[in-house]
Amino acid sequence: MKRLFSVLVLVLLLSTFLTAAAPYPQTTFTLVQGLPETMKVGDKITVIVDVTSDQPYLYAQGMPSFYYPGKGVVSVQGGDHAGSGTAARLEITYQAKSSTAKMEGGVAPVHAVIGLRYPGGYVAVQDFVFYVEVP
């Protein structure tokens, strides 16, 4: 009986070590260029973010997000995408479209959301928020 118990404990320990999950990837998001605090109507600025990972990802994607869609500051394109790898540069261009004077605080909250999808379903995401005034 003691021997059977020892074998069961050994099997349990080995199965725990063999099925241990792989460590999460170490992902770094570096804001190279953001949006200024003030833009004039018609100004275009590109947000640039570098991403690096210690493990290969399936793809990297950058998308714009807005509190006031279509007003104040808008994106010129829908976002940016990079294929698999361990490093990428993502760029999203924004344009000042209209005054933010009537918006809460007189500014438009503008987001650049950057994400990396890894094999196995893990996703690393970073949100960069800018508060832009357009007089």
LUMZAPA-977846 format. One line per field, with one value per residue (C-alpha): residue number from 1; residue in one letter; x, y, z. Coordinates in steps of 0.05 Angstrom, whole numbers, plus 5000, padded with zeros to 4 digits. Example, Ala and Ser with C-alpha at 12.3 -4.5 7.8 and 13.67 -1.06 7.14 Angstrom:
nr = (1 2) $
rest = (A S) $
c1 = (5246 5273) $
c2 = (4910 4979) $
c3 = (5156 5143) $
This chain:
nr = (1 2 3 4 5 6 7 8 9 10 11 12 13 14 15 16 17 18 19 20 21 22 23 24 25 26 27 28 29 30 31 32 33 34 35 36 37 38 39 40 41 42 43 44 45 46 47 48 49 50 51 52 53 54 55 56 57 58 59 60 61 62 63 64 65 66 67 68 69 70 71 72 73 74 75 76 77 78 79 80 81 82 83 84 85 86 87 88 89 90 91 92 93 94 95 96 97 98 99 100 101 102 103 104 105 106 107 108 109 110 111 112 113 114 115 116 117 118 119 120 121 122 123 124 125 126 127 128 129 130 131 132 133 134 135) $
rest = (M K R L F S V L V L V L L L S T F L T A A A P Y P Q T T F T L V Q G L P E T M K V G D K I T V I V D V T S D Q P Y L Y A Q G M P S F Y Y P G K G V V S V Q G G D H A G S G T A A R L E I T Y Q A K S S T A K M E G G V A P V H A V I G L R Y P G G Y V A V Q D F V F Y V E V P) $
c1 = (5000 5057 5090 5025 5018 5090 5079 5015 5051 5108 5059 5023 5088 5114 5048 5050 5119 5105 5041 5067 5048 5101 5121 5085 5122 5159 5130 5155 5115 5156 5122 5169 5123 5056 5005 5018 4973 4949 4936 4907 4849 4881 4945 4967 5011 5032 5035 5093 5101 5156 5140 5189 5180 5225 5180 5153 5082 5032 5018 5020 4965 4953 4883 4854 4799 4760 4715 4683 4684 4688 4699 4760 4817 4806 4850 4869 4874 4843 4906 4970 4988 5052 5062 5096 5163 5193 5196 5154 5140 5067 5043 4974 4963 4913 4885 4853 4785 4745 4748 4746 4720 4651 4678 4686 4748 4759 4800 4790 4814 4848 4874 4924 4913 4970 4965 5005 4973 5015 5006 4960 4914 4954 4946 4988 4956 4979 4934 4965 4918 4928 4886 4888 4861 4840 4824) $
c2 = (5000 5047 5033 5047 5113 5132 5116 5158 5217 5211 5209 5270 5309 5290 5308 5376 5391 5365 5406 5471 5530 5566 5633 5694 5733 5795 5850 5922 5980 6043 6108 6140 6198 6218 6272 6343 6378 6428 6419 6467 6445 6409 6389 6316 6279 6207 6167 6118 6059 6007 5938 5884 5814 5759 5708 5709 5736 5720 5793 5864 5914 5987 6017 6086 6095 6158 6186 6233 6194 6239 6302 6340 6293 6234 6180 6188 6112 6055 6032 5994 5920 5879 5805 5755 5769 5796 5871 5920 5994 6014 6082 6114 6183 6231 6296 6354 6359 6409 6452 6417 6480 6449 6382 6366 6401 6432 6372 6309 6244 6205 6134 6091 6018 5971 5896 5833 5764 5704 5630 5597 5658 5704 5778 5836 5905 5976 6037 6106 6164 6236 6296 6343 6414 6441 6515) $
c3 = (5000 5018 4951 4913 4949 4932 4859 4858 4890 4840 4781 4808 4816 4747 4713 4748 4721 4651 4643 4673 4629 4590 4619 4594 4541 4563 4520 4517 4487 4474 4455 4404 4385 4415 4402 4426 4477 4425 4350 4299 4253 4194 4231 4221 4271 4271 4336 4333 4380 4379 4407 4426 4454 4480 4446 4374 4367 4312 4295 4323 4313 4329 4328 4343 4394 4410 4465 4414 4348 4287 4327 4350 4330 4283 4253 4180 4170 4208 4243 4230 4228 4228 4216 4261 4293 4357 4341 4302 4293 4290 4265 4269 4238 4269 4243 4281 4250 4292 4354 4422 4458 4472 4495 4569 4594 4525 4502 4461 4494 4439 4447 4410 4429 4413 4418 4404 4395 4414 4399 4449 4453 4499 4482 4508 4502 4518 4515 4503 4519 4496 4515 4456 4452 4384 4391) $
